[in-house]
């Protein structure tokens, strides 16, 4: 690779110290390196943090400095550019951000020598509706979480798979996760760990008020519909659906959100030949 673009979470890299070191090192090797000069400039836009239109057309890959959250944001903003991303972990625990601080130079050397592979990670698309009117639609690489809004209470959720009723939950929320997201919020809620190269969706309840609740593993070719239930006899604050912990939409009684596999994918650069099992062992001690 010859031409790079760097996106940095400045809270994780104060003063852009690591960012400048990366840029200088690449340029010393005769490569081209652009650095994002700011995020959203304000006003209405189709991006949240990174304006994909400002990335030069000749860029071959994007280096993302921060953590898993920063990489999730970049994957959503840049999905239509189809650029491969490499995450540099500036925090503590990261499954997506593969490169630790001490291995930055080694990773850059391998990029320049084309010693890497590119993994394709599935994404999911969610659309919220009220009386068949679409309220909002967005993508997620990790998960879509539908949780309670307002005071501490449980919410009634009705779950359908391809319009066939599956079950009802009384819970704090529901997580619909990709394999990539199985090591995120879903894992902390008791969901299974899934290899990121799998093609499926996970359905996990958050603090369900039942003794026999289990995660449900579904194929990637179905549409999951989560309907906000309840008898409407109480003052219901409703719920909120959140995409990768970022964008969100408020839901009221009778609203529903439909989630399916997206045609779009995220491309992640893999520098090391470390297996998923080895990564798990390291991250989980």
C-alpha angles and dihedrals in degrees: 000000000000109000126053140179124205126210114188135192097217092201087065095040106038113200089007089267096154092037092057092046090053093047093048093047094050093047091049086059091053096258129131119244126181122192124209106251096201143335129243109354092205134260129075114329142151093237133067107204110352126046103216091197090067093060109098114249093237095061112120101192143003123233112208117200117195122051142290092304093055091048091050090053092049093048091055096044095046101036094112093052090061092214119157114245130212118195124213112201110225093166135057112273123025133162097174099036098072103181122076123205095260092055100048097106093045090052093049091050091053092048091053090049092047090241099148144084131227121230121204113219122196120236131202130225124214130192125187120211139190116189089342091305113125111235099181143340130200146151133249133193094189111024153317112235122196109194140163121278125210126007124018108279143116124266130215114236126186113202124205129181114203087344092304114121112247107172147309126247132198100202147125089260151319128252121206105191140183121223087261089055094048090093092051131062092335091061092051088052092055099267123146125264112246129191107255093231092063122106110225145092128244125214115199129170121224113229094334118201094231136082097225104050116136135172115264121220113209133185117257095244097069133090116232116206120196113194122194106233137186137121095262092230094117134057098271119195089191127213141281131230115214127193114214089334090294125080117033145181129207118238130202134193109304095017117127138195124209119207128189141152113289123229087226122085139193118236115213124189115229114202101173128058089224112140123234089248091055091049090051092050092051097045094044095041 
